[in-house]
């Protein structure tokens, strides 16, 4: 696992925790939407990073 992948996975975990806390405490809906957008963007970057690293079988 590369350092970049590890840092992004850590950040995704922190965003997940922040999103859960915001939803539990019924925070501002805009804050929840912002966290959702950040999480989606980070997941996309993770998928792109892992897709480039995946070996081709066949």
C-alpha positions as CSV (number, residue, x, y, z in Angstrom):
1,X,0.0,0.0,0.0
2,X,1.4,3.3,-1.0
3,X,1.6,6.3,1.4
4,X,-0.8,8.3,-0.8
5,X,-3.4,5.5,-0.7
6,X,-3.0,5.1,3.1
7,X,-3.4,8.9,3.7
8,X,-6.5,8.9,1.5
9,X,-8.0,6.0,3.3
10,X,-7.4,7.7,6.6
11,X,-9.0,10.8,5.4
12,X,-12.0,8.8,4.2
13,X,-12.4,7.3,7.6
14,X,-12.2,10.7,9.2
15,X,-14.9,12.1,6.8
16,X,-17.1,9.1,7.6
17,X,-16.8,9.8,11.3
18,X,-17.5,13.5,10.8
19,X,-20.5,12.7,8.6
20,X,-21.9,10.2,11.2
21,X,-21.5,12.8,14.0
22,X,-23.2,15.5,11.9
23,X,-26.1,13.3,11.0
24,X,-26.5,12.1,14.6
25,X,-26.5,15.7,16.0
26,X,-28.9,16.9,13.3
27,X,-26.4,19.5,12.2
28,X,-26.9,22.1,9.4
29,X,-28.1,20.3,6.3
30,X,-25.6,22.2,4.2
31,X,-22.7,20.9,6.4
32,X,-24.0,17.3,5.9
33,X,-24.3,17.9,2.1
34,X,-20.7,19.3,2.1
35,X,-19.4,16.2,3.9
36,X,-21.2,14.0,1.4
37,X,-19.7,15.8,-1.5
38,X,-16.2,15.6,0.0
39,X,-16.6,11.9,0.7
40,X,-17.8,11.2,-2.8
41,X,-15.0,13.1,-4.3
42,X,-12.4,11.3,-2.2
43,X,-14.0,7.9,-3.0
44,X,-13.7,8.7,-6.7
45,X,-10.0,9.6,-6.3
46,X,-9.4,6.4,-4.4
47,X,-11.0,4.4,-7.1
48,X,-8.9,6.1,-9.8
49,X,-5.7,5.5,-7.7
50,X,-6.5,1.8,-7.2
51,X,-7.5,1.3,-10.8
52,X,-4.1,2.5,-12.0
53,X,-2.4,0.2,-9.5
54,X,-4.4,-2.9,-10.2
55,X,-2.5,-5.5,-12.2
56,X,-4.1,-6.7,-15.5
57,X,-5.0,-10.4,-15.5
58,X,-5.8,-12.4,-18.6
